[in-house]
């Protein structure tokens, strides 16, 4: 997973997950049981049930990815700025060292002012 730039799966992992959903769709058409599909595809039965519902409502198209659930909170430019500021380390932002920053995360200096 990649949380730093908005969350979700990478494009490659997203394609793999979509392939798993499409394979499940083929098995729905054959009439396979939810528990068998979940076991063979190594996913939860709940996921298979959700996919089956999507398949009933939209067929194989209903199982295809609809893209990211939401847009990233930071633009690419602001994310790059954040990375540069973090690379400077805690001392550049008024912290003595990493452990001081980790133990006082709710008080003291921050790089938030740089991003606003």
Secondary structure, DSSP 8 states (H G I E B T S, - for coil): --TTTT-S--HHHHHHHHHHHHHHHHHHHHT--HHHHHHHHT--HHHHHHHHHHHHHHGGGGGS----SS--SS-HHHHHHHHHHHHT-GGGGT-SSHHHHHHTTTSS--SHHHH-
